[in-house]
Amino acid sequence: MRFLVMVKASPESEAGVGPSREELETMSKFNEELLNDGRIVLAEGLTPSSEGVRVLFEGDAEPKVIDGPFAESKELVAGIWVLNGESLEDVVALMKRAPNPEAKGGVIEIRPISE
């Protein structure tokens, strides 16, 4: 099965403040382990919401484009993994070892990908 793992944003990530060099090295080692184990399909960090847009659909009206930044950073995503896993529990156990998630005050959301 495949799973989408979303690292929720923080005020720091929304301000464009990335992980420290040490944190990046630790994250790279973790990702390398996942890659070597055949777990990673995709892993990427995202830019702040100020660089993005939302497309809002309301009935039959022309969709509206709303420029970022967006409020409530806790509802935004700072990075993603698409991982291979045997079960949700398998991926949860794996991601409990993830370094950084917004410097250990963050949230990771894991959802199975519909196959």
N, C-alpha and C positions, 0 to 999 in steps of 0.2 A: 504494500500500500504506500501511497504518497501522502505527505502531510505538509501543510503550509504552516510555518512557524513565524509568527510576527513579533518583533521586539517593539514594544510600545515606545513612543517618543517621550522625551522629557523637556523641560524648559531649556536645558543646555543643548540638546540635539536640535531643537527648533531654532536656537540662536546660532546654529552652525558650529558649535563647539564639539569637536570630535573626541574620541578616546585618546588617552595619552599614548606615547610611543610604547611604553611597557604594556599597556592594555591591548594595543594593536598586536604586539608580538604574541601575547597570550591567546588572543582571539585567533590569530593566524595558525598557531599550533593546534588549537581545538578544531579549526576547520580542516587542517591537514589530516588530523586523525579521522574526522568524519569522511573526508575524501578517500583516504586509504581503506576505510571500512566499507566503501561503496554506498555511503549514506547520502551524500550531497548530490542533488540534482542541480541546485542553484543556491547561491548565497550572495546577497548584495545589501549594502547600506543605501539608504535613501537620502536625498537632499532635504533640507527643511521645507515645510509646507509653503513657505513664502515663494518658493520656486515652482509651485504646482498650481493646478486649477482643479475645480470640481465642475462636473457637468450635471446640472439639475434638470430632471424631467418632471413635468407637471402636466399630466393628461396629454391632450393633443397640441398644446402650445409648443412653439419652437423651444428646444432645450436652451437653458441659460448657462453661460460659462461664468463661474465665480472664481476670481483670482484669490490665491492665498496671500497672506498666511491665514490659517484657520485657528479659531479659539480652541481651548481645551486640549492641550498637548497630550494629555493622558488618553485621549481617544484617537490619536494619530499613530502612525507607524514609522519607526526610524530605520528598520531593517527587516529583511526576510531571509528565511531559508526555505527551500523545498527539499524535503528529506524523504528517503526511503525508510520504512519501518515496518515491523511485523504487526504492531497494534498501537493504539493510542497510548497505552501504558508504557510500551517500549520507548516511544518517542518522549514521553513525559520524563521517564527515568534518565534518558540521554540529556535532555535539555536542563535538568536540574544541575548538571555539571557545567552548563554554559558560562563562560567568563563574561564579565562586564554587565549584562543586561542593565544598561543605564546605571552603571556603577553600583550595582546591587541594591538599588532602591526602585527597580523597575518592574515591569510586567512582561511576560511572554504569553502570547495566545497561540494555541495549537489547534488546528482544525484539519480533519481528514479532507483530502481532495476527492471529489466525486469521480469515480472511475466509470 
